[in-house]
Each structure stands twice: as C-alpha cells, then as structure tokens.
C-alpha cells in the first residue's frame, strides 16, 4: 500500500491529535519511558466577565515544562503578571516532577524578561523573521 498524501492549510484538528498520539508512542518506545505529557495553562481573565485577556499555554513532558505561549496585555505589563504566570507554571511543573523548562521567543519579544527569570539562551535562529532572531531558552527547576 502507498499512502495518499494531502497538503492543506485548513487541517482538521482531529488529525493533529492523531499525529501527536503516533509521535508520542514512537517517542515513548524510543526513550523507554512514558512522556507523561500533560497540558498546562495559567489564564488571565477579566474579574467580572471572565473574558480571557491573556495567559500562559504549555505542557509538561519527559520531566520538562515547555512554555508555548505567554501573553500579557500591553496595558497590564510591568505589574508582575508575567512573572506570576511563569512562577505558577514552574511551581506546577515541579509538582509534576519536572526538573527543567524551555521556551522560545523572538528578538522583538521578551528575551530580557525570561533572562531575568533565570532562563539562558541555548540556541538561536538568525533572520527568523528577516531582520530578527528566534531565541531558545532553558532553565533548571528546583
């Protein structure tokens, strides 16, 4: 059998779930251990309406926290909310047995913020996007 190959910019998110399931099985077999993948979110919401204003989205897996997204509205920055979101995610990650965290950020985003939280750069892609860089940072968790 030769599989059908389809390219699309409107994928069914059920397909994402299936591909994720398949790669998780492969990774667990290759590593000899469970990935123990668990989503993690810390949400900033309006106190009256419950509307999502921002937050942190990530997951824990293979004893690491990966922060995929972190957003604090511009008018709320500088008040310590980003630090609180990261702190809550890191604390939960440690409770889940994680010993490290990693994330990425662009040169026009928050590299300095993450470095002030103890993250260090371990990789960089130049000209991504053109005129900027994409940095990969990590941190040991206690």
C-alpha positions in Angstrom: 0.0 0.0 0.0 1.2 3.5 -0.9 -0.4 6.2 1.3 -2.3 9.2 -0.1 -0.5 12.5 0.6 -2.6 15.7 1.2 -1.3 19.2 1.7 -3.7 21.6 3.3 -3.8 25.0 5.1 -7.1 24.0 6.8 -6.3 20.8 8.7 -8.8 19.0 10.9 -7.6 19.3 14.5 -8.5 15.7 14.9 -5.6 15.0 12.6 -3.3 16.9 14.9 -4.5 14.7 17.8 -3.8 11.5 15.9 -0.3 12.7 14.7 0.5 13.7 18.3 -0.7 10.3 19.5 1.5 8.5 17.0 4.7 10.5 17.7 4.1 10.2 21.5 4.0 6.4 21.1 7.2 6.5 19.0 9.0 8.7 21.5 8.0 6.7 24.5 9.2 3.5 22.8 12.5 5.1 21.8 13.1 6.7 25.2 12.0 3.7 27.1 9.8 5.8 29.4 6.4 7.5 29.5 6.4 11.1 28.2 3.7 11.8 30.9 2.5 14.6 28.6 0.0 16.9 30.4 -1.2 20.3 29.2 -0.8 23.3 31.5 -2.5 26.7 31.3 -2.5 29.7 33.6 -5.2 32.1 32.4 -5.6 35.9 32.9 -9.3 36.6 32.9 -11.5 39.7 33.4 -12.8 39.5 37.0 -16.3 40.5 36.1 -16.9 38.9 32.7 -14.5 36.0 32.7 -13.2 37.1 29.3 -9.7 35.7 28.6 -7.3 38.6 28.5 -4.1 36.6 28.2 -2.2 33.9 29.9 0.3 31.1 29.6 -0.1 27.9 27.5 2.2 25.0 27.6 2.7 21.4 28.7 4.9 19.1 30.8 6.5 16.1 29.2 9.6 14.0 29.8 10.2 15.9 33.1 10.3 19.3 31.4 8.0 22.2 31.2 7.6 23.7 27.7 6.0 27.2 27.6 4.5 27.5 24.2 2.7 30.8 24.6 2.8 33.7 27.1 0.7 36.8 26.6 0.1 39.7 29.0 -1.9 42.7 27.5 0.2 45.7 26.9 -1.6 47.9 29.4 -1.0 45.3 32.1 2.7 44.8 31.6 5.2 45.9 34.2 2.9 44.9 37.1 4.4 41.5 37.7 1.7 39.4 36.0 4.1 37.7 33.6 6.4 36.8 36.5 3.3 35.4 38.4 2.2 33.4 35.4 5.6 31.9 34.9 6.0 31.2 38.6 2.7 29.4 38.8 3.6 27.3 35.7 7.1 26.5 37.1 5.7 25.5 40.5 3.1 23.2 38.9 5.8 21.7 36.7 8.0 20.9 39.8 4.9 19.3 41.4 4.6 17.2 38.3 8.2 16.0 38.7 9.9 18.4 36.2 13.5 19.4 36.6 13.7 21.9 33.7 11.8 24.3 31.5 12.3 25.6 28.0 10.7 28.1 25.6 11.4 30.3 22.6 11.0 34.0 22.0 11.7 36.4 19.2 14.2 39.3 19.4 11.3 41.7 19.4 9.5 39.9 22.2 10.7 39.1 25.8 14.2 37.6 25.8 15.3 40.0 28.7 12.2 39.2 30.7 12.9 35.4 30.6 16.6 36.0 31.3 15.6 38.0 34.4 13.7 34.9 35.5 16.8 32.8 35.2 16.5 31.4 31.7 19.6 31.1 29.5 19.9 31.1 25.7 20.9 27.7 24.3 20.1 28.3 20.6 19.3 31.0 18.1 18.0 31.1 14.5 19.1 34.1 12.6 16.9 36.0 10.2 13.7 34.4 11.6 11.8 36.6 10.7 14.1 38.6 8.5 15.8 41.3 10.5 15.3 39.4 13.8 16.2 36.3 15.6 14.4 33.5 17.4 16.0 32.5 20.7 15.6 29.2 22.6 16.0 29.4 26.3 16.1 26.9 29.2 16.1 26.9 33.0 16.7 24.3 35.7 13.8 24.0 38.0 14.2 23.2 41.7 
